[in-house]
Amino acid sequence: MAGRTAAEKIIGRAAGNQEAVAGDIVEAEPDLVMSHESTFLVNKSFREIGAGRPWDPEKIVVVLDHRTPANTLQTASVHARIRELVREYGIKRFYDAGEGICHQLLVEERLAKPGQLVLGADSHTPTAGAIGAFATGVGATEMAGIWATGKIWLKIPETVKVVLGNCLPLGSYPKDLALEIVRLLGPSGAEYKCLEMVGDALPGLLISSRMVLCNMSVEAGAKAAIVAPDTVTAQWYSGVVEGRLDMVRSDSDCAYESEMSIDLLKVPPMVSGPHRVELARPVGELEGKHIDQAFIGTCANGRLDDLAAAAGVLKNRKVFPGCRLIVAPASRKVMEEAIDRGFFQTILAAGGTMVPPGCGPCLGAHEGVLGPGETCISSSNRNFPGRMGSDEAEIYLASPATVAASAVEGAIADPRRYLG
Amino acid sequence: MNTDLIIPGRYLENYDPAHLASHAMEGARKEFAGQVRKGDIVVAGNNFGCGSSREQAVIALKAAGVSAVVAKSFARIFYRNAINLGLPAIVSKDAHVVFSDGDMVLLDSSLGLMRTEDDAKKSSIDRVPSHVEHILAAGGLVPFLKSKLRSEGTNRDV
């Protein structure tokens, strides 16, 4: 038998079919499922199905992160209902408002593990591919079906091999690489497929960096992205998780659908937008463009190294008069450590505004909604019209360093001028 | 056509289908919600419904009266959401170039054909996979599982 991809092995194992290959449709039992405020809709459909109790409350994670703390009366009622139902069903892994973003918590809390099949009622679920899980997003009704039956039908995807060579130059970050990958693939270049990151750059890419790449793969249409577990992964779980980890890797003779290679040394700081993620170009092409707001945070780039990069740029500098800088840590832990290390103080001294851990302004719910005609540069993953508020606003995506440099200049700026 | 155009995030707090329907497609075509009539078909190009996993994108279209979406390709979560909520999502390579706004069309899934009444315009549509057909035939995943669990007698009552 020919070698198999990690995607084939993980989904095949969860479906009890060790011979399943790409293209097969199988019924699999997820190892872990997650939902956020979407849990409200999940439960509504779940009740309608009439299955009584969820199939396995131990495998269910619920996180409140999208509109936290509650932004409206309506949200407050939704949150209250969700708190009630997690108690009723005995769902112990519940993270209330303020703990962090669901995708961050799955990895940070070691809830997701290598080799697992993870389903989340959120499109950026592939973020957990960073630790070697096969993770993908579904809708709320689909999640209700999993709660009811413990099963989901999945088509095993083809895998695209993404070979990453060398290391990123000074001033370039994993976000720049992620934007380059989306630029090369286009918005549907990876549709229904799994991206597998390999190459000599991997040992130098931390779990937080891998999360950026897996997170952004969604913007190229990927069903999932995965980084084969290695020593970096083992280190992540060492001393935190007991027992053996299922370090599933693709066989060396497995069948990849296609292959692409990127020399990281050639990736400059990138800016993408407006309105389309694949419209990514070197920062030089957009330098000087006026911005009204700069936002650092989200499941793409709200982690400790992101806040460190931003603080490095902002140290002893001020946000440009009239420009707003908003920073939302991806989790409580990130926030606590950022305070310990002085990043908070640096950002505040520069004139930035800190908002609580959560999705914040990324989806235009609160804490930095854009008005008509405004321009924002953001470390998030989507710049679609209307995403952060007015559909007459423009959003550009970039690394936290580029966002911070742009906040200092009140215009899109090259972070390399602010290094050292 | 991404989900922020189909139903912007600022409308998602209110789950009422009528509320969502009144903002359907607002990001792409402001007048859509006022013009759409029961039974209308949305015809689109590549990657329809890309972006967020928000099921409200399907609820908004369905509650606005849309009876099917025919597109060159669908983003995978939107496709699954549509099927799960009983909204046929049909793949056609060329419907988006063959038909224009306002055409009166017939969709015949058994023949794999979409055509105008006078046959002047025709386009072939892909057959729906059988496991998907069962869910659509039941009216969505909820009614499908409801009857499945009842027939198996596997309810886990609280």
HADDOCK unambig.tbl for C-alpha pairs under 7 A between the chains (distance, minus, plus):
assign (segid A and resid 45 and name CA) (segid B and resid 142 and name CA) 6.42 0.50 0.50
assign (segid A and resid 48 and name CA) (segid B and resid 142 and name CA) 6.68 0.50 0.50
assign (segid A and resid 49 and name CA) (segid B and resid 142 and name CA) 5.29 0.50 0.50
assign (segid A and resid 49 and name CA) (segid B and resid 143 and name CA) 6.78 0.50 0.50
assign (segid A and resid 49 and name CA) (segid B and resid 145 and name CA) 6.24 0.50 0.50
assign (segid A and resid 49 and name CA) (segid B and resid 146 and name CA) 4.64 0.50 0.50
assign (segid A and resid 50 and name CA) (segid B and resid 146 and name CA) 6.54 0.50 0.50
assign (segid A and resid 51 and name CA) (segid B and resid 155 and name CA) 4.68 0.50 0.50
assign (segid A and resid 51 and name CA) (segid B and resid 156 and name CA) 5.40 0.50 0.50
assign (segid A and resid 51 and name CA) (segid B and resid 157 and name CA) 6.57 0.50 0.50
assign (segid A and resid 52 and name CA) (segid B and resid 155 and name CA) 6.10 0.50 0.50
assign (segid A and resid 52 and name CA) (segid B and resid 156 and name CA) 4.60 0.50 0.50
assign (segid A and resid 52 and name CA) (segid B and resid 157 and name CA) 3.92 0.50 0.50
assign (segid A and resid 52 and name CA) (segid B and resid 158 and name CA) 5.01 0.50 0.50
assign (segid A and resid 53 and name CA) (segid B and resid 156 and name CA) 5.49 0.50 0.50
assign (segid A and resid 53 and name CA) (segid B and resid 157 and name CA) 6.07 0.50 0.50
assign (segid A and resid 53 and name CA) (segid B and resid 158 and name CA) 5.55 0.50 0.50
assign (segid A and resid 74 and name CA) (segid B and resid 13 and name CA) 6.58 0.50 0.50
assign (segid A and resid 75 and name CA) (segid B and resid 13 and name CA) 6.34 0.50 0.50
assign (segid A and resid 121 and name CA) (segid B and resid 53 and name CA) 6.83 0.50 0.50
assign (segid A and resid 122 and name CA) (segid B and resid 52 and name CA) 6.93 0.50 0.50
assign (segid A and resid 122 and name CA) (segid B and resid 53 and name CA) 5.29 0.50 0.50
assign (segid A and resid 123 and name CA) (segid B and resid 52 and name CA) 5.21 0.50 0.50
assign (segid A and resid 123 and name CA) (segid B and resid 53 and name CA) 4.83 0.50 0.50
assign (segid A and resid 137 and name CA) (segid B and resid 53 and name CA) 6.92 0.50 0.50
assign (segid A and resid 137 and name CA) (segid B and resid 77 and name CA) 6.93 0.50 0.50
assign (segid A and resid 138 and name CA) (segid B and resid 53 and name CA) 6.30 0.50 0.50
assign (segid A and resid 138 and name CA) (segid B and resid 77 and name CA) 5.65 0.50 0.50
assign (segid A and resid 139 and name CA) (segid B and resid 53 and name CA) 5.41 0.50 0.50
assign (segid A and resid 139 and name CA) (segid B and resid 54 and name CA) 6.46 0.50 0.50
assign (segid A and resid 139 and name CA) (segid B and resid 55 and name CA) 5.73 0.50 0.50
assign (segid A and resid 139 and name CA) (segid B and resid 77 and name CA) 6.54 0.50 0.50
assign (segid A and resid 139 and name CA) (segid B and resid 81 and name CA) 5.71 0.50 0.50
assign (segid A and resid 140 and name CA) (segid B and resid 55 and name CA) 6.49 0.50 0.50
assign (segid A and resid 141 and name CA) (segid B and resid 84 and name CA) 6.54 0.50 0.50
assign (segid A and resid 142 and name CA) (segid B and resid 84 and name CA) 6.72 0.50 0.50
assign (segid A and resid 188 and name CA) (segid B and resid 47 and name CA) 6.36 0.50 0.50
assign (segid A and resid 192 and name CA) (segid B and resid 76 and name CA) 6.53 0.50 0.50
assign (segid A and resid 221 and name CA) (segid B and resid 75 and name CA) 6.90 0.50 0.50
assign (segid A and resid 363 and name CA) (segid B and resid 9 and name CA) 5.84 0.50 0.50
assign (segid A and resid 364 and name CA) (segid B and resid 9 and name CA) 6.21 0.50 0.50
assign (segid A and resid 364 and name CA) (segid B and resid 10 and name CA) 5.97 0.50 0.50
assign (segid A and resid 365 and name CA) (segid B and resid 9 and name CA) 6.82 0.50 0.50
assign (segid A and resid 365 and name CA) (segid B and resid 10 and name CA) 5.63 0.50 0.50
assign (segid A and resid 384 and name CA) (segid B and resid 4 and name CA) 6.55 0.50 0.50
assign (segid A and resid 386 and name CA) (segid B and resid 4 and name CA) 6.42 0.50 0.50
assign (segid A and resid 386 and name CA) (segid B and resid 8 and name CA) 6.20 0.50 0.50
assign (segid A and resid 386 and name CA) (segid B and resid 27 and name CA) 6.87 0.50 0.50
assign (segid A and resid 387 and name CA) (segid B and resid 4 and name CA) 5.98 0.50 0.50
assign (segid A and resid 387 and name CA) (segid B and resid 8 and name CA) 6.65 0.50 0.50
assign (segid A and resid 387 and name CA) (segid B and resid 9 and name CA) 6.50 0.50 0.50
assign (segid A and resid 389 and name CA) (segid B and resid 10 and name CA) 6.82 0.50 0.50
assign (segid A and resid 391 and name CA) (segid B and resid 27 and name CA) 6.68 0.50 0.50
